[in-house]
Structures are given as structure tokens and as C-alpha cells.
Amino acid sequence: MNKNLAVSFSAVVYYYVYVNKKNIISLFLSFLVFILFINLTSPYKLPLIFIIFPAVPLLIAVLSLTRIIILVLHVNKTLSRFILFFVGLIYAVFFILLSLGQLTFKDFFLLLALGAIGSFYIIRMFKPEKEQ
């Protein structure tokens, strides 16, 4: 029985990797660009525009990971757009607070709570109503 479970699990993983190849490549490439940029540059020698640049590949990586999770969970297209927008919005607020030096544990947990509450209402908004 364990062998059948392992075979079915590997088949599911293979299916999602094959279907989500574009998203997985986008995730790994954007994260690789972010890591390389952070490790190979010094913020003291760069103009301001290049200091903000690492946020872009990190945002692409976060959104790609979110898109992969959405595809695995089979969320409908309209709901997935709202979820991606909401994740991007939370990321932007985190980045702004972090760059201003105002991101504390209290703010971090407050944003996580707002994210959880917001995602609850987004899912509830698109939940099909019961037929009577």
C-alpha cells in the first residue's frame, strides 16, 4: 500500500511540475536574480534606483509561488486574481515599512492578521451560495 501511495504522490508531483513549468521557472529565476544581486552588489556604491531593484525579482518570486499554490488548489480565475493582488499589496506594505525602518513585530503580526482577515473575506465573496 505504501508503494501505491508513493507512486500516486510522485504522479501528482510530476503532473503539477509539468503543468506549472512556466511558474516554477519564473520562481527560481527571479529568486536567483534576487540572491545574486544582493550578494554581488553593495548598496553604498549604487544609485537609488538600483537599491530598489531587488524588490522586483522578489515580488515576482512571491507572486509565482502564490500562483503555483493557487493552481495546485484549483482556485477559480476571478478569485485567483484577487488573491494575487492582495498578496502583492501585502508585500508592498511590508517593503515600504521595512525600507522606512518602521517594520516592527507588532506591524508584522498586524499585517499578517489583516492578510488572514482579507483572504477570508475574498474567499467568502466568491464562495457559491447554497441553492435552496
C-alpha positions in Angstrom: 0.0 0.0 0.0 2.8 2.4 0.8 4.3 1.7 -2.7 1.0 2.7 -4.3 0.8 5.9 -2.2 4.4 6.8 -3.2 3.6 6.2 -6.9 0.4 8.2 -6.8 2.2 11.0 -5.0 5.0 11.1 -7.5 2.5 11.1 -10.3 0.7 14.1 -8.8 4.0 15.9 -8.3 5.1 15.2 -11.9 1.7 16.5 -13.2 1.9 19.7 -11.3 5.6 20.3 -12.2 4.8 19.7 -15.8 1.7 21.9 -15.8 3.3 24.7 -13.8 6.7 24.6 -15.6 6.5 28.3 -16.5 5.6 29.4 -13.0 8.3 27.2 -11.4 11.0 28.6 -13.9 9.8 32.1 -13.1 10.0 31.4 -9.4 13.6 30.0 -9.5 15.0 32.5 -11.9 13.6 35.6 -10.1 14.8 34.2 -6.8 18.2 33.5 -8.3 18.4 37.1 -9.7 17.5 38.5 -6.3 20.1 36.4 -4.4 22.8 37.2 -7.0 22.0 40.9 -7.0 22.1 41.1 -3.2 25.3 39.1 -2.9 27.2 40.8 -5.7 26.4 44.5 -5.1 27.0 47.0 -2.4 24.2 49.4 -1.6 26.7 52.1 -0.7 28.0 52.3 -4.3 24.7 52.1 -6.2 22.3 54.8 -7.3 18.9 54.8 -5.6 17.1 53.1 -8.5 19.3 50.1 -8.2 18.8 49.9 -4.5 15.0 49.5 -5.1 15.6 46.9 -7.9 15.9 43.8 -5.7 12.3 44.2 -4.7 11.1 43.5 -8.2 12.5 39.9 -8.6 11.5 39.2 -5.1 7.9 40.3 -5.8 7.9 38.1 -9.0 9.1 35.2 -6.9 6.4 35.7 -4.3 3.7 36.0 -6.9 4.9 33.0 -8.8 4.9 30.9 -5.7 1.4 32.2 -4.9 0.3 31.4 -8.5 1.7 27.8 -8.1 -0.3 27.3 -4.8 -3.4 28.7 -6.5 -3.0 26.3 -9.4 -2.5 23.3 -7.1 -5.6 24.2 -5.0 -7.7 24.7 -8.2 -8.9 28.2 -7.3 -11.1 29.8 -10.0 -9.6 32.6 -12.2 -11.5 35.5 -10.7 -10.7 34.6 -7.1 -7.0 33.9 -8.1 -6.7 37.5 -9.5 -7.9 39.0 -6.2 -5.6 36.7 -4.2 -2.6 37.7 -6.3 -3.5 41.4 -6.0 -3.9 41.0 -2.2 -0.6 39.2 -1.8 1.1 41.9 -3.9 -0.5 44.6 -1.8 0.7 43.0 1.5 4.2 42.6 0.0 4.3 46.3 -1.0 3.3 47.4 2.5 5.9 45.1 4.1 8.5 46.5 1.7 7.6 50.1 2.4 7.6 49.7 6.1 10.9 47.8 6.0 12.5 50.4 3.8 11.4 53.2 6.2 12.7 51.3 9.2 9.2 51.1 10.7 8.6 47.3 10.5 8.3 46.0 14.0 7.0 42.7 15.2 3.7 44.4 16.0 3.4 45.7 12.5 4.4 42.3 11.1 1.7 40.5 13.0 -0.9 43.2 12.3 -0.2 42.8 8.5 -0.5 39.0 8.8 -3.8 39.4 10.7 -5.0 41.8 8.0 -3.9 39.4 5.3 -5.8 36.5 7.0 -8.9 38.5 7.5 -8.7 39.9 4.0 -8.2 36.5 2.5 -11.2 35.2 4.5 -13.4 37.9 3.0 -12.1 37.5 -0.5 -12.8 33.7 -0.4 -16.2 34.4 1.2 -17.0 36.9 -1.5 -16.5 34.3 -4.3 -18.0 31.3 -2.4 -21.0 30.0 -4.3 -24.3 30.5 -2.5 -26.3 27.4 -1.4 -29.1 26.6 -3.7 -32.5 26.4 -1.9 
